[in-house]
Amino acid sequence: MSQEHIAIFMFASMMLMLFTGQRVFGAIGAIAAIAAIALWGTGGQDIPFSAAMKLMKWYPLLTLPMFIFMGYVLSESRLADDLYRMFHVWFGNINGGLAIGTIGLMVLISAMNGLSVAGMAIGATIALPELLRRGYDKTMVTGVIQAGSSLGILVPPSVVLVLYAMIARQPVGQLWLAGIVPGLLMAAMFVIYIWVRCRLNPSLGPVATDLDTVTPAEKWRLLGAGALPLVIFAAMMVPFVNGWTSLVESSAIGAITALLASVLKRRMSWSILHICVKQTLGISCMFMWIIVAALGFGAVFDGLGAVKAIENLFTDQLGLSPWMILVLMQLSFIVMGTFLDDTAMLVIVAPLYVPLVGALGFDLVWYGVLYTITTQIAYMTPPFGYNLFLMRAMAPPDISLTDIYRSIVPFVGVMVIALAVVMLLPELALWLPNYVYGK
């Protein structure tokens, strides 16, 4: 059997196992182990050991539990409630203002957490009931929640970009900085779309009628509460950007600052702390198992020379240009996103795509941003987009799955435009890391 056939057989076997409902790390790791032993005999057993040692020696991985803990502290202590109240009193006097404020809330939640699931949970439990109660169109607001929550894997500190950095062997700090401008650009495009649509049809986002009783002192107090995530983000990122601390040290500063903020606001208790630590441990271990499996799978692919074979297939035999290959990669992410989450997509195709992207001459930091935006789109693409079913599980009964499908159409269009802009203008993603690391 040729190397190409072995690679195709491995990939097909892994996808079949995932379709049967196996855990991601189990499916990937099992195929990697079986293939390694079948190809190289007892010498193949060194591959998973080597992957585990590589994982344990990767010092920046310590940022992963730090940021997950920071996100859970801020979400479980309900500090997001103050944020949403702030956006209500400051933006509620314009059509669609509360929906615009929801996007702002999602950006701040992303800067606190780094996981899109956390943004979805906070948006669905805090923002969605308020938007519906104030007469906002249910189809539009479900789209707002889903689109806003997707920013969690792009705006730093993105946990997904940490995983990409490990697999692609790229600096985490550069990837985070590369995600800032595209993330804010996408958020701004969401805001413009909401404002224009509600300006043309005011019934979609009526003006709030209960702001007359809010005093100026209350507005400024809430503004201070809303600035809390920015203070935490600044305490974490400013020392790192200026070179005063390492990435791991900055993540520890962020976790400690979030914990202190929740204590000072009297929102922390032993039971909440127990939940935060337990959830952090569970998710961190899950990610580490997935990374070990992905590294093992990638080692087998490298040993087969599968990446070089596929590169020759695309460029020599099919005659595709590098840009055509890149577009096909992004389309494959959208297809896989109909039944897989972002982490699974990354570890499945990274051993194949990342070396190929480098061989085609593209910047791997820039491609990390493209991957992240594309998975955001895939999250919201019917029929089985991850975010669609999360929203269905959290939304009230009067919002049907049809409403949820309809709600994401314009926001997916906005995200496709943003993806195209970042593809055509790579400097949008690269100028900030180049500036910071070039100083």
C-alpha positions in Angstrom: 0.0 0.0 0.0 1.4 3.4 -0.9 2.0 6.2 1.5 -0.9 8.2 0.1 -3.3 5.2 0.5 -2.2 4.7 4.1 -2.7 8.4 4.9 -6.2 8.3 3.3 -7.1 5.1 5.2 -6.0 6.7 8.5 -8.0 9.8 7.9 -11.1 7.8 6.9 -10.8 5.5 9.9 -10.6 8.4 12.2 -13.6 10.2 10.7 -15.6 6.9 11.0 -14.7 6.6 14.7 -15.8 10.1 15.3 -19.2 9.5 13.5 -19.8 6.6 15.9 -19.6 9.0 18.9 -16.1 8.2 20.2 -14.3 10.9 22.2 -12.1 13.0 20.0 -8.8 12.2 21.8 -9.7 8.5 21.8 -10.4 8.3 18.1 -7.3 10.3 17.0 -5.0 8.6 19.5 -6.2 5.1 18.8 -5.7 5.5 15.0 -2.3 7.0 15.5 -1.2 4.2 17.9 -2.5 1.4 15.6 -0.9 2.9 12.5 2.4 3.5 14.3 2.7 -0.1 15.5 1.5 -1.5 12.1 4.0 0.5 10.2 7.1 0.4 12.5 6.5 -2.4 14.9 7.6 -2.0 18.5 9.4 1.2 17.6 6.0 2.8 17.0 5.3 2.7 20.7 7.8 5.6 21.2 5.5 8.0 19.4 2.9 8.5 22.1 5.6 8.7 24.7 7.4 11.3 22.7 4.2 13.3 22.2 3.5 13.3 26.0 7.1 14.4 26.8 6.8 17.2 24.2 3.6 18.3 25.8 5.0 18.4 29.3 8.1 20.4 28.2 6.0 23.0 26.5 6.1 25.8 29.1 3.5 28.1 27.5 0.8 25.4 28.0 0.6 26.6 31.6 -1.4 29.5 30.3 -4.3 27.1 29.4 -5.5 26.4 33.0 -4.8 30.0 34.1 -7.1 31.5 31.5 -9.8 28.8 31.9 -9.8 29.5 35.6 -10.0 33.2 35.1 -13.0 32.8 32.8 -14.9 30.5 35.2 -14.2 32.9 38.1 -15.7 35.8 36.3 -18.6 33.9 34.9 -19.5 32.0 38.0 -19.3 35.1 40.2 -21.9 36.8 37.9 -19.8 39.8 37.3 -21.2 39.8 33.8 -24.6 41.0 35.2 -23.1 44.4 36.0 -21.7 44.6 32.5 -25.0 44.0 30.9 -26.7 46.6 33.1 -24.1 49.1 32.0 -24.7 48.5 28.4 -28.4 48.8 28.9 -28.3 52.2 30.6 -25.7 53.6 28.2 -27.0 52.3 24.9 -30.7 51.6 25.5 -31.9 55.0 24.3 -31.2 54.2 20.6 -32.9 51.7 18.4 -31.1 48.4 18.6 -28.9 49.8 21.4 -29.3 46.8 23.7 -28.3 44.4 20.9 -25.3 46.6 20.2 -24.5 46.5 23.9 -24.8 42.7 23.8 -22.0 42.6 21.2 -19.9 44.8 23.5 -20.7 42.4 26.3 -19.5 39.5 24.3 -16.2 41.2 23.4 -15.5 41.9 27.1 -16.5 38.3 28.0 -14.1 37.0 25.3 -11.3 39.1 26.8 -12.1 37.5 30.2 -12.6 33.9 29.1 -11.3 32.8 25.8 -14.0 30.2 25.2 -17.0 30.7 22.9 -19.2 28.4 25.1 -18.9 30.8 28.0 -20.0 33.7 25.9 -23.0 31.7 24.6 -24.0 30.7 28.2 -23.8 34.2 29.5 -25.5 35.7 26.5 -28.4 33.2 26.6 -28.9 33.5 30.3 -28.5 37.2 30.8 -28.9 39.1 27.5 -31.5 37.0 25.7 -34.3 37.2 28.3 -33.8 40.9 28.6 -33.8 41.5 24.8 -37.0 39.5 24.4 -38.7 41.1 27.4 -38.1 44.6 25.8 -39.7 43.7 22.5 -36.7 42.9 20.4 -37.2 40.6 17.4 -36.5 37.0 18.5 -34.9 36.0 15.2 -32.5 38.9 15.2 -31.4 38.6 18.9 -30.7 34.9 18.7 -28.4 35.7 15.8 -26.8 38.5 17.9 -26.0 36.0 20.8 -24.6 33.4 18.5 -22.5 35.8 16.5 -21.2 37.6 19.6 -20.3 34.4 21.4 -18.2 33.3 18.4 -15.7 36.1 19.2 -14.5 34.1 22.2 -12.1 32.0 20.2 -10.6 35.0 18.3 -10.2 37.8 20.9 -7.3 37.1 23.3 -6.8 35.2 25.5 -8.2 32.6 23.1 -7.8 29.0 24.3 -8.1 27.7 20.8 -5.2 29.8 19.6 -3.1 28.3 22.5 -3.8 24.9 21.1 -3.1 26.0 17.5 0.2 27.5 18.7 1.2 24.1 20.2 0.4 22.1 17.1 1.7 24.7 14.6 4.7 25.5 16.8 4.1 29.2 16.6 4.4 31.8 19.5 1.2 32.1 21.5 1.8 35.8 22.1 2.0 36.6 18.3 -1.2 34.6 17.7 -3.1 36.5 20.4 -1.9 39.8 19.1 -2.8 38.8 15.6 -6.4 38.1 16.6 -7.1 41.5 18.2 -7.6 43.6 15.1 -9.6 41.0 13.1 -11.7 40.3 16.3 -12.5 44.0 16.8 -13.1 44.4 13.1 -15.7 41.7 13.1 -17.4 43.0 16.2 -17.6 46.5 14.6 -19.1 45.0 11.5 -21.8 43.2 13.7 -22.5 46.6 15.4 -22.8 48.4 12.0 -25.2 45.7 10.7 -27.4 45.9 13.8 -27.5 49.7 13.8 -28.4 49.9 10.1 -31.0 47.2 10.3 -32.7 48.7 13.4 -32.5 52.2 11.9 -34.4 50.9 8.8 -36.9 48.9 10.8 -37.2 50.3 14.4 -39.6 47.6 15.5 -36.8 45.1 15.5 -35.0 46.9 18.3 -37.2 49.4 20.2 -35.8 52.1 22.4 -35.8 51.3 26.1 -38.6 53.1 28.1 -37.3 52.6 31.6 -34.2 54.8 31.6 -35.8 58.0 32.9 -35.4 56.8 36.5 -31.7 56.0 36.1 -29.6 58.8 37.8 -26.3 60.1 36.4 -24.6 58.7 39.5 -25.9 55.2 38.7 -24.8 55.5 35.1 -21.2 56.3 36.1 -21.2 53.6 38.8 -22.2 51.0 36.2 -19.6 52.4 33.8 -17.0 51.7 36.5 -18.3 48.1 36.9 -18.2 47.6 33.1 -14.6 48.8 33.1 -13.6 45.9 35.4 -12.9 43.4 32.6 -10.8 46.0 30.8 -8.8 46.5 34.0 -8.2 42.8 34.3 -7.2 42.5 30.6 -4.9 45.5 30.9 -3.3 44.1 34.1 -2.6 40.9 32.2 -1.6 42.2 28.7 0.3 45.5 29.4 3.2 43.8 31.2 3.4 41.1 28.6 3.4 43.5 25.6 6.0 45.7 27.2 8.2 42.7 27.9 8.0 43.0 31.7 6.5 39.5 32.1 6.4 36.3 30.2 3.2 34.9 28.7 2.8 32.4 31.6 3.4 35.1 34.2 0.8 37.3 32.5 -1.7 34.5 32.6 -1.1 34.1 36.3 -1.6 37.8 36.8 -4.9 37.6 35.0 -6.1 34.7 37.1 -5.1 36.3 40.4 -6.6 39.7 39.3 -9.9 38.1 38.4 -10.0 36.2 41.7 -9.3 39.3 43.7 -12.0 41.3 41.8 -14.6 38.6 42.6 -13.6 38.7 46.3 -13.6 42.5 46.5 -17.0 42.5 44.9 -18.2 39.9 47.4 -19.2 37.5 44.7 -16.8 34.7 45.6 -17.6 31.8 48.0 -16.0 28.5 48.7 -18.7 26.7 46.7 -18.1 28.9 43.7 -14.3 28.5 44.0 -14.8 24.7 44.2 -16.8 24.8 40.9 -14.2 27.0 39.2 -11.3 24.7 40.2 -13.2 21.5 39.3 -14.2 22.9 35.9 -10.7 24.2 35.2 -9.2 20.8 36.0 -11.7 18.9 33.8 -11.3 21.1 30.7 -7.5 21.5 31.0 -7.1 17.7 31.2 -9.4 17.2 28.2 -7.4 19.7 26.1 -4.1 18.0 27.1 -5.3 14.6 26.1 -6.4 16.0 22.8 -3.0 17.6 22.2 -1.2 14.4 23.0 -3.4 12.5 20.5 -2.9 15.2 17.8 0.9 15.2 18.2 1.0 11.5 17.9 -1.2 11.5 14.8 0.9 14.3 13.3 4.1 12.3 14.0 2.7 9.3 12.0 1.7 11.6 9.2 5.2 13.2 9.1 6.8 9.7 9.0 4.6 8.7 6.1 5.5 11.8 4.1 1.8 12.3 3.6 2.0 16.1 3.6 4.5 16.1 0.8 2.4 13.7 -1.2 -0.7 15.8 -0.8 1.2 18.9 -1.7 2.3 17.2 -4.9 -1.2 16.1 -5.6 -2.6 19.6 -5.4 0.2 21.5 -7.1 1.6 19.1 -9.6 -1.1 16.7 -10.5 -4.2 18.9 -10.2 -2.3 22.2 -11.0 -4.0 24.2 -8.2 -2.5 27.5 -7.2 -1.6 28.1 -3.5 -4.6 30.4 -3.1 -7.0 27.9 -4.5 -5.7 25.3 -2.1 -6.1 27.7 0.8 -9.7 28.4 -0.2 -10.4 24.6 -0.4 -9.0 24.2 3.1 -11.3 26.9 4.5 -14.3 25.3 2.8 -13.4 21.9 4.3 -13.4 23.6 7.8 -16.9 24.8 7.2 -18.0 21.3 6.1 -16.4 19.7 9.2 -17.9 22.4 11.4 -21.4 21.0 10.7 -20.6 18.1 13.1 -17.4 18.9 15.0 -16.3 21.6 17.4 -13.2 23.9 16.8 -10.8 21.8 18.8 -11.7 18.6 17.1 -11.3 20.3 13.7 -8.0 21.6 14.6 -6.4 18.4 15.9 -7.8 16.4 12.9 -6.5 18.5 10.1 -3.6 20.3 11.7 -1.1 17.5 11.0 -2.1 17.8 7.3 -2.9 21.5 6.8 -0.3 23.4 8.9 2.8 21.9 7.2 1.1 22.3 3.8 0.3 26.0 4.5 3.9 26.6 5.4 5.1 24.7 2.3 2.9 26.9 0.1 4.6 30.0 1.5 1.9 31.4 3.7 2.4 32.9 7.2 1.3 30.4 9.9 0.4 33.1 12.4 -1.9 34.7 9.7 -3.3 31.3 8.9 -4.1 30.7 12.6 -6.4 33.8 12.4 -8.0 32.5 9.2 -8.6 29.1 10.8 -10.3 30.7 13.8 -12.6 32.9 11.7 -13.5 30.0 9.5 -14.4 27.8 12.5 -16.5 30.7 13.8 -18.5 30.5 10.5 -18.6 26.7 10.7 -20.0 27.0 14.2 -23.1 28.8 12.8 -23.6 26.9 9.6 -26.6 24.6 9.3 -27.6 21.8 9.4 -25.5 20.8 12.5 -23.5 23.9 13.5 -22.3 23.6 17.0 -23.6 27.0 18.1 -27.1 26.3 16.6 -27.7 23.4 19.0 -26.2 25.3 22.0 -28.7 28.1 21.3 -31.5 25.6 20.9 -30.6 24.1 24.3 -30.5 27.5 26.1 -33.2 29.4 24.3 -36.9 29.6 25.6 -39.4 27.2 24.0 -41.0 29.9 21.8 -37.8 30.2 19.8 -37.8 27.3 17.3 -34.9 25.7 15.5 -36.2 27.4 12.3 -35.9 30.8 14.0 -32.3 29.9 15.0 -31.4 28.9 11.5 -32.9 32.0 10.0 -31.2 34.2 12.6 -27.6 33.4 11.6 -27.9 34.0 7.9 -27.0 37.8 7.9 -24.3 37.3 10.5 -22.7 34.5 8.6 -22.6 36.8 5.6 -20.8 39.5 7.7 -18.3 36.9 8.9 -17.6 35.7 5.4 -16.9 39.3 4.4 -14.6 39.7 7.4 -12.8 36.5 6.4 -12.3 37.7 2.9 -10.9 41.1 4.1 -8.4 39.4 6.4 -7.4 37.0 3.5 -6.9 39.9 1.1 -5.2 42.2 3.7 -2.9 39.9 5.8 -1.4 43.0 7.5 -4.7 43.4 9.5 -3.6 40.4 11.5 0.1 40.7 11.3 1.0 44.3 11.8 0.4 44.3 15.6 2.5 41.2 16.4 5.2 42.5 14.0 5.2 45.8 15.7 5.3 44.5 19.3 7.8 41.7 18.6 9.9 44.0 16.4 10.5 46.5 19.1 
